[in-house]
């Protein structure tokens, strides 16, 4: 199976192995120009759905000010 190009992980992302279920949380970004894949069970790990949900929930909501 050919390896697919994935987006680079962000700090706080959870990567999960689809074969064995191992999960990894990114706590530090290396800063390299190219994206690195984290491989488990000879398959690149994918960002879990929980990571995307955390990112959208963490975005601050815009405040609406009432006119005087």
N, C-alpha and C positions, 0 to 999 in steps of 0.2 A: 504494500500500500504506500503510495507516494506521500511524503510529508506535505502538509498544507501550510501556507504562510499565515501566521496569526499576528494579531496586533500585539504590541508590547504591553506587558502587564503594568499596572499602576500600583502605587503603594496602597496596601489594604485589600487588594484583590485576593480572592481565594481561587486557587487552581485545583482541579479535581481530576484524578485518573479515572477514565471510563472503564478500565479493565478491573482494577483491584479496589477502587474507591478511596485511595489515599488522597488526602487534601493537604495543600500547602498554602500558607498566607504570606504574601509578599510584604516584608517589613522594610526593605531598603532597595532602592533602584540604583543600578550600576552606572548609568549615565552614558553608556556606549551608544554610538550612532545606529547600530543595527539591533534588531530585536533578537533576543535569545530565547530558545524554546527550552522548557523544562520537560525532560523525558522521564517517563515511568513506564515500566512494562513494555519497553521498546515503542511506545506511542507518545506523541506530544500531549502534555496535559492541557486541558481547556479551562477557561474561566467559568466558574460556576454561576448559576443564575442568581444566587444570593449576593454575589459581588455587585452585579449590575443593579440589583434592588437597593443595596446599601448606598451606592453612588447617587442614585436618583433621590433617595430619601434624605441624603446629607446636604443636598443643594439648598441654600437658603432661599426662602420664598420672598418675593418682593412685597414690600409693605405699601398699602394704599393709604394715602393721607386724606383725611376729610378736609374739605374746603371750609373756611370760616365765613 
